[in-house]
Amino acid sequence: MQKILDELVEYQEKRLLKIANQINPRITSDDILQPNDFPELENNPYFRYEEGVLKGIHAARMAILSELSST
């Protein structure tokens, strides 16, 4: 289960970086952790949506792993 969740996170992180690089080719994986430093990312609804998907996957991963560890 954890492997699948990790793969989902990794896929979405790569997807988000690809989108960011289409907006600004100089963006790095570290830069997408603080998109508010880049107005072109901060104000891009498509980037923000995909970032929200990543945050949702992270939240689901934490909840599932927490549940699995408590059983």
C-alpha positions as CSV (number, residue, x, y, z in Angstrom):
1,M,0.0,0.0,0.0
2,Q,2.7,2.5,0.9
3,K,4.6,1.8,-2.4
4,I,1.4,2.8,-4.3
5,L,0.9,5.9,-2.3
6,D,4.6,6.9,-2.8
7,E,4.3,6.3,-6.5
8,L,1.2,8.6,-6.6
9,V,3.1,11.4,-4.8
10,E,6.1,11.0,-7.1
11,Y,4.0,11.0,-10.2
12,Q,2.1,14.2,-9.2
13,E,5.4,15.9,-8.1
14,K,6.8,15.3,-11.6
15,R,3.6,16.4,-13.2
16,L,3.6,19.6,-11.2
17,L,7.3,20.3,-12.0
18,K,6.5,19.8,-15.7
19,I,3.7,22.3,-15.6
20,A,5.8,24.8,-13.7
21,N,8.6,24.4,-16.3
22,Q,6.1,25.1,-19.1
23,I,5.3,28.4,-17.3
24,N,8.9,29.2,-16.4
25,P,11.7,26.9,-17.6
26,R,14.0,27.9,-14.8
27,I,11.8,26.5,-12.0
28,T,13.4,23.7,-10.0
29,S,11.8,21.0,-7.8
30,D,12.7,23.1,-4.8
31,D,11.0,26.2,-6.3
32,I,7.6,24.5,-6.5
33,L,7.7,24.0,-2.7
34,Q,7.3,27.8,-2.4
35,P,5.4,28.9,-5.5
36,N,4.5,32.2,-3.9
37,D,8.1,33.3,-4.7
38,F,7.1,33.2,-8.4
39,P,4.1,35.3,-9.3
40,E,3.7,33.4,-12.6
41,L,3.1,30.2,-10.6
42,E,1.2,31.8,-7.8
43,N,-1.3,33.4,-10.2
44,N,-1.7,30.4,-12.6
45,P,-4.9,28.5,-11.9
46,Y,-3.8,25.4,-13.7
47,F,-0.6,25.2,-11.6
48,R,-2.5,25.9,-8.4
49,Y,-5.1,23.2,-9.2
50,E,-2.4,20.6,-9.8
51,E,-0.6,21.7,-6.6
52,G,-3.9,21.2,-4.8
53,V,-4.1,17.6,-6.2
54,L,-0.6,17.0,-4.8
55,K,-1.6,18.3,-1.4
56,G,-4.7,16.1,-1.4
57,I,-2.6,13.0,-2.2
58,H,-0.2,13.9,0.6
59,A,-3.2,14.2,3.0
60,A,-4.7,10.9,1.9
61,R,-1.3,9.2,2.2
62,M,-0.9,10.4,5.8
63,A,-4.4,9.4,6.8
64,I,-4.1,5.9,5.2
65,L,-0.6,5.3,6.7
66,S,-1.8,6.5,10.1
67,E,-4.8,4.1,10.0
68,L,-2.6,1.2,8.9
69,S,-0.1,1.8,11.7
70,S,-2.8,1.9,14.3
71,T,-4.2,-1.5,13.4
